[in-house]
Amino acid sequence: MRLPSRLALWACLVIAQGCRTHAEPPPAPPPTPPTATARPLHLAKPDAIEFEFGRPQATACNCFSADATAKEGGACATPRFGAYLLALTWAPTFCRTHPDKEECEHLEGTFGATHLTLHGLWPQFTDAEAQEQHCTYPAYCGGLCECQGANAPSRCFPDPATIPPAMSTYGPGFITDNFFLANHEWPKHGSCTGMDARSYFQSNIDALLSLPGDQGTPAALTDNVGGGVALEDLRASFGQGDSVAFSCDPNCNLTEVGVCFSVDEQRRPAARMTCPKNVTRGATNSCVGNGSQPRCPTVKIQAAKPFDGGGGGGGPSSTCGQPGQGPACTNDQLCQGQGWVRCARSGCCTTVPKR
C-alpha cells in the first residue's frame, strides 16, 4: 500500500530526527598527565625514582660534578659506602667564631661546654671505593641537589618530630636556629644512608654514646678544659687510635673530632674501624698535619667564653638565609612583619617560639 505523500514526508522527518537524537558515545577522557615526581621528569632517572619511593637504591646528584648543568649522576654517583665518619664538635672553640648561633648562647654551664656534641654522621667511601668513584663520600642522594642553599624547598627538611628529644643535649645545633643542622645534615648525608630520618638522627646519638668516657667524651677532654693535652694522649683516650682524627684551628685549639665506624647490614654504624686515608690525610685530621712531626703535639682544649649579648636579636648575621632560617633581623617586629615568629639571638628570623 502506498502512503499519501504528506504522510510519507512526515515519516521521513521522524526517522531523520531519530537518527540525529540517537545517543552518541561520550568523548574520550583527556590523557592522564604524567605522575609528578619530586624533581622534573627529565631529571628523574629510574634508580633515583626508586629511592624517592622508599627503596634504598639511589644515585647521588651531580652536586660535586665539574659541570653543574649536567643531568647525569657525575662524581659520587652511588650511595654504596663502606664507612661512617662521626663528626663531633668542641663547642667552646666553635662558638668563638660563630657567636650568632643560638646553640652558643650561654654556653657556660651547658653540656656542650665540657663535652663533645654532634655535628653529623656522614657516609664515607673507603679508599678503594673513593678511587673507583673519584670522590670521598656520597651526598644529596635520590636527586636532592635542589636541597642545597638558601632556597631549598620544604620537602628537603625532615619533620622536627623525627628528632629525638635527647638531641637537645647531644646535638643542640640540630634543634636551634630553626633546626638548622637537621635541615642540613638530613638531605646532604642522611639521604644516602638508606635510613629514615628518625633512625638516622638516633644513630647519631647512639654512635656518640658508644665512645669511651662520660657520654661519649673521654676524660682527656673533660679533665683538661681550659688547658691542653698531648695529642697522643688524646688519641689513646678514645681506645682505638687509628679510628679517630682530630681537627685543630691554626692555634692548635681543638675544633672537631672525627670517629670512623664500619657499616652493618642495615646500613647503620657498627664497630669502630681504621679511618680511610681520605680522612686521616685531610682537614679532618689537621692537628696531625702531613709532616713527620705532629703539627700540634699539644692540643688546646678551650673553655666556654662568657656570653656577651643583649636582648632581642644579636645583630644581623652573615649566615642568615641558610636552610630553615629567615632573613637577618635586629628585633621581633621586623620578623613578624614578614611572617616569622621572632628575631633569634642568632640575628636571624625564626619560626621557633621562645622557650
DRENVEXMI-313159 format. One line per 8 residues: number of its first residue (from 1); their letters; for each residue x, y, z of N, C-alpha, C. Coordinates in nm, 3 decimals. Example, Ala and Ser with C-alpha at 12.3 -4.5 7.8 and 13.67 -1.06 7.14 Angstrom:
BEGIN
1) as) 1.319 -0.569 0.780 1.230 -0.450 0.780 1.320 -0.330 0.780  1.285 -0.225 0.708 1.367 -0.106 0.714 1.290 0.003 0.787;
END
This chain:
BEGIN
1) mrlpsrla) 0.085 -0.119 0.000 0.000 0.000 0.000 0.088 0.123 0.000  0.057 0.214 -0.082 0.137 0.334 -0.095 0.086 0.444 -0.004  0.174 0.504 0.078 0.134 0.611 0.171 0.112 0.741 0.095  0.017 0.822 0.142 0.000 0.957 0.082 0.130 1.035 0.096  0.152 1.125 0.005 0.278 1.198 0.002 0.306 1.274 0.131  0.203 1.337 0.188 0.225 1.411 0.314 0.263 1.317 0.427  0.194 1.201 0.433 0.224 1.107 0.538 0.365 1.050 0.521  0.402 1.024 0.399 0.536 0.973 0.374 0.642 1.075 0.414;
9) lwaclvia) 0.616 1.204 0.385 0.712 1.309 0.424 0.727 1.318 0.574  0.613 1.306 0.643 0.616 1.311 0.791 0.697 1.195 0.846  0.678 1.074 0.792 0.751 0.956 0.839 0.902 0.973 0.820  0.938 1.031 0.707 1.081 1.052 0.682 1.142 1.149 0.782  1.066 1.253 0.815 1.117 1.351 0.911 1.138 1.287 1.048  1.041 1.201 1.089 1.052 1.135 1.219 1.176 1.045 1.223  1.193 0.972 1.113 1.308 0.881 1.109 1.439 0.960 1.113  1.444 1.069 1.036 1.566 1.151 1.034 1.597 1.212 1.169;
17) qgcrthae) 1.492 1.261 1.237 1.511 1.320 1.369 1.562 1.216 1.467  1.508 1.096 1.458 1.554 0.990 1.546 1.700 0.960 1.526  1.746 0.965 1.403 1.887 0.941 1.377 1.974 1.048 1.440  1.925 1.174 1.430 2.006 1.283 1.485 2.013 1.281 1.636  1.903 1.236 1.704 1.898 1.239 1.851 1.948 1.109 1.914  1.994 1.017 1.834 2.047 0.893 1.890 2.170 0.923 1.978  2.174 0.864 2.095 2.282 0.892 2.190 2.418 0.861 2.129  2.505 0.964 2.126 2.639 0.946 2.074 2.733 0.899 2.185;
25) pppapppt) 2.837 0.826 2.151 2.931 0.781 2.257 2.998 0.900 2.324  3.024 0.892 2.457 3.087 1.005 2.528 3.225 1.032 2.474  3.267 1.157 2.481 3.402 1.189 2.431 3.508 1.117 2.513  3.618 1.088 2.450 3.728 1.019 2.518 3.783 1.108 2.628  3.813 1.051 2.744 3.869 1.134 2.853 4.004 1.189 2.813  4.037 1.307 2.868 4.168 1.365 2.835 4.279 1.274 2.885  4.393 1.276 2.820 4.503 1.190 2.863 4.547 1.222 3.004  4.576 1.120 3.080 4.621 1.138 3.219 4.759 1.201 3.220;
33) pptatarp) 4.774 1.311 3.293 4.908 1.374 3.296 5.007 1.282 3.362  5.134 1.295 3.329 5.236 1.209 3.391 5.240 1.230 3.542  5.266 1.123 3.612 5.273 1.131 3.758 5.385 1.225 3.801  5.351 1.317 3.890 5.452 1.414 3.937 5.554 1.343 4.024  5.677 1.382 4.012 5.784 1.331 4.098 5.841 1.447 4.176  5.930 1.416 4.266 5.990 1.521 4.349 6.078 1.614 4.266  6.120 1.570 4.149 6.206 1.651 4.063 6.148 1.656 3.924  6.191 1.746 3.837 6.144 1.747 3.699 6.164 1.612 3.634;
41) lhlakpda) 6.067 1.571 3.551 6.072 1.438 3.492 6.198 1.415 3.411  6.250 1.521 3.346 6.367 1.499 3.263 6.492 1.471 3.347  6.482 1.493 3.480 6.593 1.461 3.569 6.567 1.335 3.650  6.448 1.277 3.634 6.408 1.164 3.717 6.459 1.034 3.658  6.580 0.999 3.691 6.638 0.873 3.648 6.568 0.757 3.721  6.551 0.642 3.658 6.477 0.532 3.722 6.532 0.494 3.858  6.665 0.487 3.873 6.719 0.445 4.003 6.695 0.552 4.109  6.695 0.679 4.070 6.666 0.784 4.167 6.519 0.781 4.208;
49) iefefgrp) 6.429 0.753 4.113 6.287 0.745 4.146 6.262 0.632 4.245  6.334 0.520 4.229 6.319 0.411 4.324 6.349 0.458 4.466  6.453 0.538 4.479 6.488 0.588 4.613 6.377 0.678 4.666  6.321 0.762 4.580 6.220 0.857 4.624 6.094 0.788 4.671  6.073 0.665 4.624 5.956 0.591 4.668 5.991 0.486 4.773  6.102 0.507 4.842 6.130 0.430 4.962 6.227 0.316 4.947  6.286 0.295 4.831 6.381 0.186 4.816 6.522 0.239 4.842  6.611 0.156 4.893 6.743 0.205 4.931 6.833 0.237 4.813;
57) qatacncf) 6.810 0.175 4.696 6.897 0.202 4.582 6.878 0.346 4.536  6.985 0.413 4.506 6.974 0.553 4.464 7.104 0.598 4.401  7.100 0.711 4.337 7.222 0.775 4.292 7.230 0.912 4.355  7.351 0.958 4.375 7.368 1.094 4.425 7.351 1.190 4.308  7.307 1.309 4.337 7.300 1.412 4.235 7.442 1.451 4.193  7.448 1.531 4.091 7.579 1.573 4.040 7.628 1.697 4.114  7.606 1.701 4.245 7.639 1.820 4.321 7.788 1.851 4.320  7.872 1.751 4.302 8.015 1.774 4.302 8.074 1.755 4.164;
65) sadatake) 7.989 1.750 4.063 8.037 1.736 3.927 8.096 1.868 3.880  8.196 1.860 3.793 8.256 1.983 3.742 8.155 2.063 3.661  8.062 1.993 3.595 7.961 2.058 3.513 7.830 2.059 3.591  7.797 2.172 3.650 7.678 2.180 3.736 7.549 2.164 3.658  7.554 2.178 3.524 7.432 2.166 3.443 7.411 2.025 3.392  7.506 1.937 3.416 7.494 1.801 3.365 7.377 1.729 3.430  7.309 1.645 3.350 7.194 1.572 3.402 7.231 1.432 3.449  7.354 1.391 3.426 7.397 1.259 3.472 7.440 1.267 3.618;
73) ggacatpr) 7.463 1.151 3.677 7.498 1.147 3.819 7.630 1.213 3.850  7.724 1.208 3.756 7.854 1.270 3.780 7.929 1.199 3.890  8.024 1.268 3.954 8.100 1.209 4.063 8.007 1.174 4.179  8.047 1.081 4.259 7.967 1.036 4.374 7.832 0.980 4.329  7.834 0.901 4.222 7.708 0.852 4.166 7.663 0.720 4.227  7.698 0.695 4.352 7.649 0.574 4.418 7.641 0.598 4.568  7.538 0.545 4.635 7.531 0.557 4.780 7.595 0.440 4.852  7.653 0.345 4.778 7.716 0.231 4.844 7.847 0.278 4.909;
81) fgayllal) 7.857 0.259 5.036 7.973 0.310 5.109 8.013 0.211 5.217  8.141 0.213 5.255 8.192 0.114 5.349 8.228 0.168 5.485  8.201 0.298 5.512 8.240 0.355 5.641 8.146 0.470 5.676  8.146 0.502 5.804 8.081 0.623 5.854 8.187 0.708 5.922  8.175 0.839 5.909 8.257 0.932 5.986 8.163 1.010 6.077  8.179 0.989 6.207 8.100 1.063 6.306 8.175 1.190 6.338  8.118 1.305 6.303 8.183 1.434 6.325 8.129 1.495 6.454  8.221 1.525 6.546 8.185 1.579 6.678 8.252 1.715 6.697;
89) twaptfcr) 8.178 1.808 6.750 8.225 1.946 6.765 8.269 1.974 6.908  8.381 2.051 6.921 8.416 2.107 7.052 8.360 2.248 7.052  8.243 2.264 7.117 8.165 2.386 7.107 8.237 2.512 7.156  8.317 2.509 7.263 8.383 2.633 7.307 8.469 2.697 7.200  8.532 2.616 7.114 8.610 2.673 7.004 8.517 2.718 6.892  8.421 2.633 6.857 8.325 2.666 6.751 8.254 2.798 6.779  8.212 2.817 6.902 8.129 2.933 6.935 8.208 3.064 6.935  8.338 3.058 6.943 8.417 3.181 6.936 8.414 3.240 6.796;
97) thpdkeec) 8.394 3.156 6.697 8.387 3.205 6.559 8.244 3.205 6.504  8.148 3.154 6.583 8.008 3.152 6.542 7.918 3.203 6.656  7.944 3.323 6.708 7.866 3.370 6.822 7.720 3.396 6.788  7.688 3.400 6.656 7.550 3.425 6.616 7.460 3.303 6.635  7.517 3.185 6.654 7.437 3.064 6.665 7.367 3.055 6.800  7.241 3.014 6.797 7.163 3.002 6.921 7.226 2.902 7.017  7.287 2.795 6.962 7.346 2.695 7.049 7.463 2.751 7.130  7.516 2.866 7.087 7.629 2.927 7.156 7.584 3.026 7.263;
105) ehlegtfg) 7.454 3.049 7.273 7.402 3.141 7.374 7.417 3.079 7.513  7.485 3.148 7.601 7.504 3.099 7.738 7.560 2.957 7.738  7.665 2.934 7.662 7.725 2.800 7.654 7.778 2.755 7.789  7.826 2.849 7.869 7.878 2.815 8.002 7.772 2.740 8.083  7.815 2.632 8.145 7.723 2.557 8.230 7.639 2.454 8.156  7.650 2.448 8.024 7.574 2.351 7.948 7.659 2.227 7.919  7.596 2.124 7.867 7.664 2.000 7.832 7.776 2.028 7.732  7.750 2.113 7.634 7.846 2.140 7.529 7.970 2.215 7.575;
113) athltlhg) 7.966 2.274 7.694 8.083 2.346 7.744 8.194 2.252 7.785  8.160 2.126 7.815 8.261 2.031 7.865 8.256 1.896 7.793  8.169 1.885 7.691 8.154 1.757 7.622 8.147 1.780 7.470  8.186 1.678 7.398 8.171 1.681 7.252 8.023 1.675 7.216  7.985 1.749 7.114 7.847 1.747 7.066 7.844 1.707 6.919  7.728 1.666 6.873 7.713 1.611 6.739 7.714 1.718 6.631  7.795 1.694 6.532 7.789 1.771 6.407 7.715 1.690 6.302  7.749 1.563 6.287 7.678 1.481 6.191 7.738 1.343 6.177;
121) lwpqftda) 7.661 1.253 6.117 7.702 1.117 6.086 7.708 1.106 5.934  7.828 1.091 5.881 7.849 1.105 5.737 7.889 0.974 5.671  7.812 0.925 5.573 7.859 0.812 5.493 7.992 0.848 5.428  8.083 0.753 5.429 8.218 0.780 5.380 8.265 0.663 5.295  8.326 0.692 5.182 8.382 0.585 5.100 8.513 0.536 5.160  8.536 0.405 5.151 8.669 0.353 5.182 8.764 0.402 5.073  8.894 0.382 5.094 8.990 0.431 4.995 8.969 0.363 4.859  8.938 0.233 4.860 8.913 0.163 4.733 8.788 0.218 4.665;
129) eaqeqhct) 8.684 0.243 4.744 8.560 0.299 4.686 8.584 0.441 4.635  8.662 0.519 4.710 8.690 0.656 4.669 8.768 0.660 4.538  8.860 0.566 4.521 8.936 0.561 4.397 8.845 0.526 4.280  8.750 0.439 4.305 8.658 0.400 4.198 8.559 0.510 4.165  8.511 0.582 4.268 8.407 0.683 4.248 8.464 0.822 4.221  8.593 0.839 4.242 8.658 0.969 4.219 8.605 1.077 4.312  8.564 1.038 4.430 8.529 1.134 4.535 8.528 1.056 4.666  8.522 1.125 4.778 8.541 1.059 4.906 8.413 1.026 4.980;
137) ypaycggl) 8.299 1.080 4.937 8.174 1.047 5.006 8.055 1.078 4.916  7.945 1.006 4.933 7.823 1.038 4.859 7.746 1.148 4.930  7.667 1.222 4.856 7.589 1.331 4.918 7.468 1.363 4.833  7.363 1.417 4.899 7.239 1.457 4.832 7.186 1.346 4.743  7.168 1.229 4.803 7.124 1.113 4.725 6.975 1.121 4.692  6.937 1.045 4.589 6.797 1.042 4.548 6.754 1.166 4.476  6.846 1.241 4.419 6.808 1.359 4.343 6.784 1.482 4.426  6.860 1.501 4.531 6.835 1.612 4.622 6.930 1.730 4.601;
145) cecqgana) 6.981 1.748 4.481 7.066 1.865 4.456 6.993 1.994 4.489  6.862 1.994 4.467 6.785 2.116 4.492 6.782 2.153 4.640  6.830 2.062 4.726 6.826 2.089 4.869 6.945 2.169 4.918  7.033 2.208 4.829 7.146 2.292 4.867 7.102 2.439 4.872  7.163 2.514 4.962 7.148 2.659 4.960 7.023 2.711 5.029  7.009 2.841 5.023 6.906 2.910 5.099 6.766 2.889 5.044  6.753 2.854 4.916 6.621 2.842 4.855 6.573 2.698 4.848  6.624 2.612 4.934 6.583 2.472 4.933 6.434 2.462 4.964;
153) psrcfpdp) 6.359 2.379 4.887 6.216 2.364 4.914 6.191 2.289 5.043  6.071 2.304 5.097 6.039 2.245 5.228 6.047 2.093 5.226  6.031 2.030 5.111 6.036 1.884 5.104 6.173 1.830 5.143  6.274 1.917 5.141 6.409 1.873 5.177 6.425 1.852 5.327  6.342 1.918 5.407 6.367 1.922 5.550 6.294 1.808 5.622  6.357 1.748 5.722 6.291 1.642 5.797 6.184 1.700 5.890  6.087 1.618 5.923 5.985 1.657 6.020 6.054 1.672 6.156  6.041 1.787 6.224 6.104 1.803 6.355 6.065 1.695 6.455;
161) atippams) 5.948 1.633 6.433 5.904 1.526 6.524 5.994 1.404 6.516  6.074 1.392 6.410 6.164 1.277 6.398 6.295 1.297 6.474  6.317 1.415 6.530 6.440 1.444 6.603 6.423 1.401 6.749  6.502 1.306 6.799 6.485 1.260 6.937 6.504 1.374 7.037  6.427 1.375 7.146 6.443 1.481 7.247 6.585 1.493 7.300  6.657 1.379 7.306 6.795 1.383 7.359 6.888 1.465 7.272  6.846 1.495 7.149 6.931 1.572 7.060 6.953 1.713 7.114  6.862 1.764 7.195 6.880 1.899 7.250 7.003 1.904 7.341;
169) tygpgfit) 7.042 1.789 7.396 7.164 1.781 7.478 7.284 1.746 7.392  7.272 1.638 7.316 7.389 1.584 7.246 7.418 1.653 7.112  7.318 1.717 7.054 7.339 1.787 6.928 7.253 1.911 6.921  7.278 2.011 7.006 7.189 2.129 7.011 7.177 2.202 6.878  7.278 2.190 6.791 7.268 2.256 6.662 7.158 2.199 6.575  7.113 2.076 6.605 7.003 2.016 6.530 6.868 2.076 6.569  6.863 2.138 6.687 6.737 2.191 6.739 6.729 2.342 6.723  6.839 2.411 6.750 6.839 2.557 6.750 6.843 2.614 6.609;
177) dnfflanh) 6.830 2.746 6.600 6.829 2.816 6.473 6.733 2.749 6.375  6.612 2.722 6.427 6.505 2.664 6.345 6.550 2.533 6.281  6.613 2.446 6.363 6.654 2.312 6.320 6.758 2.318 6.208  6.850 2.413 6.219 6.945 2.434 6.110 7.025 2.309 6.075  7.089 2.246 6.174 7.173 2.131 6.143 7.090 2.014 6.091  6.973 1.991 6.148 6.887 1.883 6.100 6.850 1.906 5.954  6.818 2.030 5.920 6.778 2.063 5.784 6.895 2.054 5.686  7.017 2.059 5.738 7.135 2.048 5.652 7.184 1.903 5.645;
185) ewpkhgsc) 7.196 1.840 5.761 7.256 1.707 5.766 7.168 1.600 5.701  7.036 1.612 5.715 6.949 1.508 5.660 6.956 1.501 5.507  6.933 1.610 5.432 6.940 1.596 5.286 7.079 1.567 5.234  7.181 1.623 5.297 7.316 1.604 5.244 7.372 1.466 5.277  7.357 1.421 5.399 7.419 1.296 5.442 7.317 1.186 5.473  7.213 1.220 5.547 7.114 1.119 5.584 7.046 1.055 5.465  7.028 1.131 5.357 6.960 1.079 5.239 7.036 0.965 5.173  7.164 0.951 5.205 7.247 0.846 5.143 7.258 0.721 5.229;
193) tgmdarsy) 7.197 0.720 5.347 7.217 0.609 5.439 7.120 0.495 5.421  7.005 0.519 5.358 6.902 0.417 5.349 6.812 0.414 5.472  6.843 0.497 5.574 6.760 0.506 5.694 6.654 0.613 5.677  6.545 0.600 5.754 6.451 0.711 5.762 6.510 0.816 5.856  6.450 0.934 5.858 6.507 1.046 5.933 6.518 1.014 6.082  6.414 0.954 6.139 6.417 0.925 6.283 6.533 0.830 6.317  6.549 0.724 6.238 6.657 0.629 6.262 6.793 0.693 6.242  6.803 0.781 6.143 6.930 0.848 6.117 6.971 0.935 6.235;
201) fqsnidal) 6.879 1.015 6.286 6.913 1.103 6.399 6.947 1.021 6.524  6.873 0.912 6.548 6.903 0.830 6.664 7.038 0.761 6.649  7.075 0.726 6.527 7.206 0.663 6.504 7.319 0.759 6.535  7.299 0.889 6.511 7.397 0.989 6.551 7.423 0.979 6.702  7.315 0.976 6.779 7.326 0.973 6.925 7.388 0.842 6.972  7.342 0.731 6.915 7.394 0.600 6.956 7.544 0.590 6.931  7.589 0.640 6.817 7.732 0.633 6.786 7.813 0.716 6.885  7.763 0.835 6.919 7.832 0.919 7.017 7.843 0.847 7.152;
209) lslpgdqg) 7.732 0.792 7.200 7.730 0.732 7.333 7.806 0.600 7.340  7.845 0.546 7.224 7.926 0.424 7.225 8.073 0.452 7.252  8.112 0.580 7.252 8.253 0.616 7.271 8.290 0.614 7.419  8.420 0.601 7.452 8.463 0.596 7.592 8.436 0.730 7.663  8.436 0.722 7.795 8.424 0.844 7.875 8.282 0.875 7.915  8.262 0.997 7.961 8.131 1.041 8.008 8.045 1.082 7.889  7.947 1.000 7.855 7.853 1.029 7.747 7.925 1.065 7.617  8.027 0.984 7.585 8.097 0.998 7.460 8.217 1.090 7.461;
217) tpaaltdn) 8.251 1.146 7.577 8.366 1.237 7.587 8.468 1.182 7.685  8.586 1.141 7.637 8.688 1.085 7.725 8.736 1.186 7.828  8.792 1.134 7.938 8.842 1.219 8.046 8.956 1.309 8.001  9.030 1.269 7.897 9.138 1.353 7.846 9.085 1.490 7.803  8.959 1.497 7.768 8.897 1.625 7.733 8.832 1.690 7.855  8.744 1.616 7.923 8.669 1.676 8.033 8.761 1.722 8.147  8.876 1.656 8.163 8.967 1.692 8.273 9.065 1.803 8.235  9.065 1.843 8.110 9.164 1.942 8.066 9.100 2.065 8.000;
225) vgggvale) 8.973 2.091 8.032 8.906 2.210 7.977 8.979 2.335 8.025  9.015 2.420 7.932 9.090 2.541 7.964 9.240 2.520 7.962  9.284 2.399 7.938 9.427 2.368 7.934 9.465 2.300 7.804  9.550 2.200 7.811 9.595 2.129 7.693 9.624 1.984 7.725  9.633 1.903 7.620 9.662 1.762 7.636 9.748 1.717 7.519  9.843 1.628 7.545 9.928 1.577 7.438 9.842 1.505 7.335  9.871 1.528 7.209 9.793 1.469 7.101 9.786 1.318 7.114  9.898 1.254 7.148 9.899 1.108 7.158 9.815 1.061 7.277;
233) dlrasfgq) 9.814 1.138 7.386 9.729 1.102 7.499 9.581 1.117 7.462  9.552 1.220 7.385 9.415 1.241 7.340 9.370 1.126 7.251  9.459 1.086 7.161 9.426 0.975 7.072 9.403 0.846 7.152  9.491 0.819 7.248 9.480 0.697 7.327 9.351 0.693 7.409  9.301 0.811 7.448 9.182 0.815 7.533 9.056 0.765 7.462  9.061 0.759 7.328 8.945 0.711 7.252 8.948 0.559 7.231  9.055 0.493 7.279 9.056 0.349 7.279 9.115 0.284 7.155  9.074 0.324 7.038 9.128 0.269 6.914 9.185 0.385 6.834;
241) gdsvafsc) 9.316 0.405 6.848 9.378 0.526 6.797 9.366 0.546 6.648  9.361 0.438 6.568 9.356 0.455 6.423 9.215 0.479 6.372  9.118 0.486 6.464 8.979 0.511 6.423 8.935 0.655 6.450  9.028 0.740 6.487 8.991 0.876 6.527 9.083 0.978 6.460  9.027 1.093 6.429 9.102 1.204 6.371 9.066 1.331 6.446  9.159 1.427 6.448 9.139 1.549 6.525 9.163 1.671 6.438  9.072 1.766 6.447 9.085 1.891 6.372 9.116 2.005 6.467  9.217 2.085 6.431 9.259 2.198 6.513 9.259 2.326 6.429;
249) dpncnlte) 9.237 2.439 6.494 9.248 2.567 6.424 9.397 2.602 6.412  9.432 2.715 6.349 9.574 2.749 6.332 9.652 2.762 6.462  9.581 2.783 6.575 9.649 2.797 6.704 9.646 2.668 6.786  9.615 2.558 6.720 9.612 2.426 6.784 9.501 2.411 6.888  9.395 2.490 6.876 9.276 2.469 6.958 9.191 2.361 6.892  9.147 2.263 6.970 9.063 2.156 6.918 8.932 2.214 6.865  8.896 2.178 6.742 8.769 2.222 6.685 8.672 2.107 6.665  8.725 1.990 6.624 8.635 1.880 6.592 8.708 1.747 6.605;
257) vgvcfsvd) 8.633 1.642 6.636 8.684 1.506 6.642 8.604 1.423 6.543  8.675 1.342 6.464 8.609 1.251 6.372 8.637 1.107 6.411  8.533 1.025 6.417 8.547 0.884 6.456 8.490 0.797 6.345  8.566 0.695 6.303 8.527 0.611 6.191 8.460 0.482 6.239  8.348 0.448 6.177 8.272 0.328 6.209 8.253 0.246 6.082  8.247 0.114 6.099 8.206 0.029 5.988 8.055 0.035 5.972  8.003 -0.032 5.869 7.861 -0.025 5.834 7.800 -0.164 5.844  7.689 -0.178 5.915 7.627 -0.310 5.926 7.530 -0.335 5.811;
265) eqrrpaar) 7.461 -0.448 5.814 7.373 -0.486 5.704 7.254 -0.394 5.690  7.216 -0.326 5.797 7.105 -0.229 5.792 7.156 -0.088 5.760  7.282 -0.080 5.724 7.346 0.048 5.691 7.354 0.141 5.811  7.369 0.085 5.928 7.386 0.166 6.048 7.530 0.154 6.096  7.577 0.248 6.177 7.713 0.238 6.228 7.731 0.112 6.310  7.843 0.043 6.289 7.871 -0.080 6.362 7.996 -0.060 6.447  8.094 -0.147 6.434 8.215 -0.138 6.515 8.307 -0.027 6.464  8.393 0.021 6.551 8.496 0.117 6.511 8.587 0.052 6.409;
273) mtcpknvt) 8.645 0.132 6.320 8.734 0.080 6.217 8.845 0.179 6.189  8.950 0.131 6.126 9.059 0.219 6.084 9.006 0.321 5.985  9.035 0.447 6.010 8.985 0.551 5.921 9.050 0.540 5.783  8.973 0.564 5.677 9.032 0.569 5.543 9.137 0.680 5.535  9.231 0.663 5.445 9.334 0.766 5.427 9.272 0.897 5.382  9.157 0.892 5.312 9.094 1.017 5.269 9.041 1.097 5.388  9.035 1.035 5.506 9.001 1.106 5.630 9.129 1.151 5.701  9.223 1.060 5.720 9.342 1.091 5.800 9.436 1.188 5.731;
281) rgatnscv) 9.427 1.197 5.598 9.516 1.289 5.526 9.448 1.420 5.488  9.328 1.444 5.541 9.254 1.565 5.507 9.241 1.661 5.623  9.154 1.760 5.606 9.134 1.864 5.707 9.077 1.807 5.836  9.010 1.693 5.827 8.954 1.631 5.948 9.063 1.594 6.047  9.187 1.577 5.998 9.298 1.538 6.084 9.406 1.646 6.087  9.364 1.772 6.088 9.459 1.883 6.075 9.548 1.902 6.198  9.512 1.847 6.314 9.601 1.856 6.430 9.730 1.780 6.403  9.719 1.676 6.323 9.835 1.593 6.292 9.916 1.655 6.179;
289) gngsqprc) 9.849 1.701 6.075 9.921 1.758 5.961 9.982 1.650 5.875  10.064 1.690 5.780 10.122 1.596 5.684 10.271 1.571 5.704  10.331 1.638 5.801 10.475 1.622 5.823 10.508 1.501 5.908  10.637 1.480 5.929 10.681 1.367 6.011 10.651 1.391 6.159  10.641 1.519 6.199 10.606 1.554 6.336 10.465 1.613 6.339  10.387 1.586 6.445 10.252 1.642 6.453 10.255 1.795 6.446  10.161 1.852 6.377 10.151 1.998 6.371 10.120 2.053 6.509  10.039 1.981 6.584 10.001 2.024 6.719 10.033 1.913 6.819;
297) ptvkiqaa) 10.158 1.903 6.864 10.191 1.797 6.961 10.110 1.810 7.090  10.072 1.934 7.125 9.981 1.957 7.236 9.856 2.025 7.183  9.741 1.969 7.214 9.614 2.023 7.166 9.550 2.104 7.278  9.513 2.226 7.248 9.450 2.312 7.347 9.299 2.285 7.352  9.248 2.276 7.474 9.106 2.248 7.496 9.041 2.374 7.552  8.987 2.456 7.467 8.934 2.585 7.512 8.813 2.569 7.602  8.798 2.665 7.693 8.680 2.672 7.779 8.577 2.763 7.714  8.453 2.748 7.758 8.346 2.831 7.703 8.369 2.977 7.738;
305) kpfdgggg) 8.348 3.061 7.641 8.363 3.205 7.660 8.232 3.262 7.713  8.237 3.350 7.815 8.113 3.409 7.866 8.035 3.476 7.755  7.903 3.456 7.757 7.818 3.515 7.654 7.808 3.665 7.672  7.821 3.739 7.563 7.815 3.885 7.567 7.711 3.930 7.466  7.590 3.944 7.513 7.483 3.985 7.422 7.368 4.044 7.499  7.287 4.120 7.432 7.172 4.182 7.496 7.044 4.115 7.456  6.932 4.182 7.474 6.803 4.126 7.439 6.775 4.134 7.292  6.668 4.067 7.253 6.629 4.066 7.112 6.729 3.994 7.028;
313) gggpsstc) 6.747 4.039 6.907 6.841 3.974 6.817 6.983 4.010 6.851  7.074 3.929 6.806 7.215 3.953 6.834 7.280 4.039 6.729  7.202 4.103 6.643 7.258 4.181 6.534 7.252 4.101 6.407  7.237 4.166 6.292 7.226 4.094 6.166 7.344 3.999 6.147  7.314 3.878 6.103 7.416 3.775 6.087 7.443 3.747 5.941  7.569 3.726 5.906 7.604 3.695 5.769 7.563 3.554 5.730  7.524 3.473 5.830 7.486 3.336 5.799 7.336 3.320 5.779  7.258 3.426 5.792 7.113 3.414 5.776 7.079 3.371 5.634;
321) gqpgqgpa) 6.963 3.307 5.623 6.920 3.260 5.494 6.963 3.118 5.464  7.031 3.053 5.561 7.063 2.912 5.546 6.932 2.833 5.554  6.933 2.705 5.509 6.809 2.626 5.516 6.746 2.630 5.654  6.619 2.667 5.660 6.549 2.671 5.787 6.555 2.803 5.859  6.630 2.899 5.806 6.641 3.030 5.870 6.573 3.136 5.786  6.533 3.242 5.856 6.478 3.357 5.787 6.584 3.462 5.762  6.542 3.582 5.723 6.638 3.688 5.694 6.700 3.746 5.821  6.802 3.828 5.801 6.867 3.895 5.914 6.770 3.992 5.981;
329) ctndqlcq) 6.790 4.014 6.111 6.698 4.098 6.185 6.769 4.160 6.305  6.705 4.261 6.361 6.753 4.322 6.485 6.644 4.326 6.592  6.519 4.299 6.555 6.410 4.297 6.654 6.296 4.209 6.602  6.206 4.173 6.695 6.096 4.083 6.662 6.001 4.142 6.558  5.981 4.273 6.564 5.884 4.335 6.473 5.923 4.317 6.327  6.053 4.326 6.299 6.098 4.307 6.161 6.062 4.167 6.110  6.073 4.068 6.197 6.042 3.931 6.157 5.892 3.908 6.145  5.818 3.958 6.243 5.674 3.936 6.243 5.606 4.001 6.124;
337) gqgwvrca) 5.665 4.111 6.076 5.610 4.176 5.958 5.631 4.097 5.831  5.719 3.995 5.837 5.747 3.912 5.721 5.699 3.767 5.740  5.616 3.746 5.844 5.558 3.614 5.863 5.636 3.521 5.953  5.743 3.570 6.018 5.820 3.488 6.110 5.773 3.514 6.252  5.819 3.433 6.348 5.772 3.446 6.485 5.850 3.551 6.563  5.982 3.547 6.551 6.063 3.638 6.632 6.203 3.648 6.573  6.283 3.738 6.632 6.423 3.752 6.595 6.506 3.677 6.697  6.573 3.570 6.652 6.653 3.490 6.744 6.783 3.562 6.778;
345) rsgccttv) 6.850 3.514 6.881 6.978 3.574 6.920 7.084 3.554 6.812  7.058 3.463 6.720 7.149 3.445 6.607 7.149 3.566 6.515  7.048 3.656 6.531 7.034 3.768 6.440 6.957 3.730 6.314  6.888 3.615 6.318 6.809 3.565 6.206 6.666 3.544 6.251  6.570 3.570 6.163 6.430 3.541 6.195 6.411 3.390 6.206  6.317 3.350 6.291 6.290 3.209 6.313 6.143 3.187 6.336  6.097 3.062 6.313 5.960 3.024 6.344 5.952 2.956 6.480  6.065 2.942 6.547 6.068 2.874 6.677 6.030 2.972 6.787;
353) pkr) 5.924 2.948 6.862 5.887 3.040 6.971 5.991 3.036 7.082  5.989 3.139 7.165 6.080 3.141 7.280 6.044 3.029 7.376  6.149 2.963 7.426 6.127 2.851 7.516 6.145 2.897 7.661;
END
